Amino acid sequence: MIDQLMRAAWPALEEVPVDGWLARFSGGVTQRANSVLPLAAPVDLDRALTRVEALYADRGLPAIFQLGPDSEPGTLDRVLAERGYETGSPTSIQTAKIDGVTRPAGVAVAEAPDQDWLDLWWAVDGRGDADALSLAVKILTGGPALYATINDEYGAAAVGRLALVGEWGGVYCMAVRADVRRRGLGAAVLAGLHAAGRERGVTRTWLHVLAENAAAQQLYARHGYAQVSTYHYRTQR
């Protein structure tokens, strides 16, 4: 279920089914939107791998697989390693219930990202030029979501996104400007997203955080998040 929630919350610009898998393409912007989601075991694994690699090569991209405990077949990680794929970005998927949350003062929430929101998020977490940002905006706005911002005299100081998928909300794009970190702004944005999501019927949220990001892990633990799954990527060399 969590794979499908994440798929809806961060939609690729193009999806191609490959014998039980979904090959996703978004011009190379973000691994998630440019990777294979291996939902079911192919009838012919070698043929499926060859097809996937050709699809990505046709678009000038390396083949990437997003792999978790439910990836099929269960031997896929080993098979890709033997094929020379490199592993990376081990990530923790965490969930939390939200109830009785009030929006902190100073947190503005909108249904679309404005330029200040985009500029801060891209400055902190973006990879690429203006064309890459344009593709990222298409991914961000590919489904319903809420966008939280805390402003100060210099503009956006902290931002975050909550994708809306039924009663679930997905926390994405948490970013705090470098000069105002460690002041509780990330926590305020998260609480603001929780409160705004609750107003729209969200009862549970999920997020994913790199396993190496201890500071973020501590922040999310204080808000009731606990790990429910993991994933990592395998990238063709």
C-alpha distance (Angstrom), angle and dihedral (degrees) to the residues before:
residue distance angle dihedral
M1 . . .
I2 3.79 . .
D3 3.81 91.2 .
Q4 3.79 90.4 56.3
L5 3.81 91.7 47.1
M6 3.79 90.7 52.8
R7 3.80 90.7 45.7
A8 3.81 90.8 55.3
A9 3.79 93.8 43.5
W10 3.81 96.2 50.6
P11 3.81 103.2 28.8
A12 3.77 120.3 -166.6
L13 3.78 116.8 -129.8
E14 3.82 90.2 -125.7
E15 3.81 133.5 21.2
V16 3.80 126.5 -169.6
P17 3.83 120.0 -171.0
V18 3.79 114.3 -133.9
D19 3.82 113.0 -173.8
G20 3.82 97.1 -56.3
W21 3.80 96.5 -23.8
L22 3.79 130.9 93.0
A23 3.80 116.9 -136.4
R24 3.81 108.9 -157.4
F25 3.79 127.1 -159.1
S26 3.81 132.1 -173.3
G27 3.77 106.3 155.4
G28 3.79 92.7 -81.2
V29 3.83 94.1 -63.5
T30 3.84 108.2 141.8
Q31 3.79 124.6 -9.3
R32 3.79 93.9 -112.7
A33 3.80 94.3 58.2
N34 3.82 91.5 45.0
S35 3.78 102.1 46.5
V36 3.77 140.9 87.9
L37 3.78 117.7 -99.9
P38 3.82 103.7 -153.1
L39 3.80 100.4 -153.5
A40 3.83 100.1 158.1
A41 3.79 134.6 16.1
P42 3.82 113.4 -96.2
V43 3.77 119.0 -123.5
D44 3.81 88.8 -127.6
L45 3.81 111.0 29.0
D46 3.81 97.6 -173.1
R47 3.79 91.8 49.2
A48 3.81 91.7 48.4
L49 3.81 91.7 50.4
T50 3.81 91.6 49.3
R51 3.81 90.5 49.2
V52 3.81 92.7 48.9
E53 3.79 93.2 49.0
A54 3.80 90.7 50.0
L55 3.81 92.5 49.9
Y56 3.79 92.4 53.2
A57 3.81 93.1 42.6
D58 3.81 89.7 53.2
R59 3.82 87.6 58.6
G60 3.79 94.7 44.8
L61 3.80 92.8 -109.5
P62 3.81 134.7 120.2
A63 3.77 115.8 -114.3
I64 3.82 110.4 -103.4
F65 3.81 128.3 -173.6
Q66 3.80 125.2 -159.4
L67 3.79 104.7 -145.9
G68 3.79 130.1 -167.0
P69 3.79 138.9 150.4
D70 3.81 92.2 -74.3
S71 3.80 97.1 48.5
E72 3.78 114.1 126.9
P73 2.89 131.8 -100.8
G74 3.79 96.3 30.4
T75 3.80 90.3 -137.6
L76 3.81 93.6 56.1
D77 3.80 96.3 104.5
R78 3.80 91.0 54.3
V79 3.80 92.4 44.7
L80 3.79 91.9 52.3
A81 3.80 91.8 47.3
E82 3.81 89.4 53.3
R83 3.79 88.1 49.3
G84 3.82 89.8 57.3
Y85 3.80 99.9 -101.9
E86 3.80 114.6 153.1
T87 3.79 121.3 -131.3
G88 3.80 123.7 -133.1
S89 3.82 151.2 144.2
P90 3.84 100.3 44.7
T91 3.79 103.7 -158.6
S92 3.80 136.7 -167.8
I93 3.82 118.5 -139.5
Q94 3.79 111.0 -151.8
T95 3.80 135.0 -178.4
A96 3.80 136.2 -164.0
K97 3.80 138.7 179.9
I98 3.77 117.0 -121.1
D99 3.77 122.1 -150.8
G100 3.79 136.1 146.6
V101 3.81 93.6 11.7
T102 3.80 120.7 154.0
R103 3.77 123.3 -159.2
P104 3.81 112.1 -108.7
A105 3.79 117.9 -122.1
G106 3.77 113.7 -94.4
V107 3.82 97.1 30.2
A108 3.81 111.5 119.2
V109 3.81 117.7 -163.3
A110 3.81 125.2 -161.9
E111 3.80 136.6 172.0
A112 3.80 93.8 -124.2
P113 3.80 133.4 36.8
D114 3.81 115.8 -107.5
Q115 3.80 123.4 -150.0
D116 3.82 94.4 -93.4
W117 3.81 90.2 52.9
L118 3.80 91.4 49.5
D119 3.80 94.1 44.9
L120 3.79 93.4 54.1
W121 3.79 95.9 43.1
W122 3.80 92.1 48.0
A123 3.81 92.6 45.5
V124 3.82 90.5 54.1
D125 3.80 103.0 33.4
G126 3.79 108.5 9.9
R127 3.77 127.0 113.4
G128 3.76 118.6 -163.8
D129 3.78 144.7 16.1
A130 3.80 134.0 -57.9
D131 3.81 91.3 -72.3
A132 3.81 90.1 55.4
L133 3.80 90.2 49.7
S134 3.80 89.9 51.3
L135 3.81 89.7 55.3
A136 3.81 90.6 45.7
V137 3.81 90.3 54.9
K138 3.81 89.5 54.3
I139 3.80 89.4 53.4
L140 3.81 92.9 46.1
T141 3.80 93.2 50.5
G142 3.80 96.0 40.2
G143 3.82 90.5 101.8
P144 3.81 139.0 15.3
A145 3.80 114.4 -66.9
L146 3.78 144.1 151.3
Y147 3.80 124.4 -124.5
A148 3.80 121.0 -152.4
T149 3.79 124.8 -161.5
I150 3.79 135.9 -179.4
N151 3.80 111.4 -161.2
D152 3.80 131.3 -162.9
E153 3.78 133.2 175.4
Y154 3.81 90.3 -70.2
G155 3.81 96.4 51.2
A156 3.78 128.4 -104.7
A157 3.81 111.0 15.9
A158 3.82 99.9 173.5
V159 3.80 134.7 7.0
G160 3.80 140.7 179.6
R161 3.80 141.1 172.2
L162 3.80 131.9 -137.1
A163 3.80 114.8 -162.2
L164 3.81 112.0 -150.3
V165 3.81 115.1 -137.4
G166 3.80 108.6 162.6
E167 3.80 110.2 -70.9
W168 3.79 89.6 -13.3
G169 3.78 128.4 86.1
G170 3.79 125.1 -162.3
V171 3.80 118.7 -148.8
Y172 3.80 112.0 -142.0
C173 3.82 141.4 156.6
M174 3.79 98.5 27.8
A175 3.81 106.2 176.9
V176 3.81 134.5 163.6
R177 3.80 124.0 -169.6
A178 3.80 111.0 -107.3
D179 3.80 96.7 -119.7
V180 3.82 94.8 55.5
R181 3.78 102.2 42.9
R182 3.81 122.2 131.0
R183 3.79 92.3 33.5
G184 3.80 98.0 104.8
L185 3.81 95.9 -100.5
G186 3.79 93.9 126.2
A187 3.79 90.4 52.7
A188 3.81 90.6 49.1
V189 3.81 92.1 50.9
L190 3.80 90.8 49.1
A191 3.81 91.8 49.8
G192 3.80 89.9 47.5
L193 3.79 91.5 52.7
H194 3.81 91.2 47.6
A195 3.81 92.0 51.1
A196 3.80 94.6 46.1
G197 3.79 91.0 46.7
R198 3.80 91.4 49.8
E199 3.80 88.7 54.9
R200 3.81 87.3 58.4
G201 3.80 96.6 48.6
V202 3.79 100.6 -90.6
T203 3.81 111.6 147.7
R204 3.80 102.2 167.0
T205 3.78 133.5 33.4
W206 3.76 136.2 -164.7
L207 3.75 134.8 -164.4
H208 3.76 139.0 173.4
V209 3.77 124.8 -134.7
L210 3.79 131.1 -178.8
A211 3.79 110.6 -100.3
E212 3.82 90.0 -127.3
N213 3.84 94.6 55.2
A214 3.79 99.8 95.5
A215 3.81 95.2 167.9
A216 3.79 93.1 55.8
Q217 3.80 91.2 44.3
Q218 3.82 89.6 56.0
L219 3.81 92.4 48.5
Y220 3.77 92.8 51.3
A221 3.81 93.4 45.1
R222 3.81 88.9 57.1
H223 3.81 87.9 57.1
G224 3.79 94.1 52.4
Y225 3.79 100.7 -95.6
A226 3.79 119.2 150.4
Q227 3.78 130.8 178.9
V228 3.80 117.4 -97.9
S229 3.80 100.9 165.5
T230 3.79 145.5 -11.4
Y231 3.76 139.5 -139.4
H232 3.78 140.4 -176.4
Y233 3.78 136.8 -175.8
R234 3.76 133.5 -110.9
T235 3.80 113.7 -156.4
Q236 3.78 127.0 -165.0
R237 3.79 113.8 -117.5
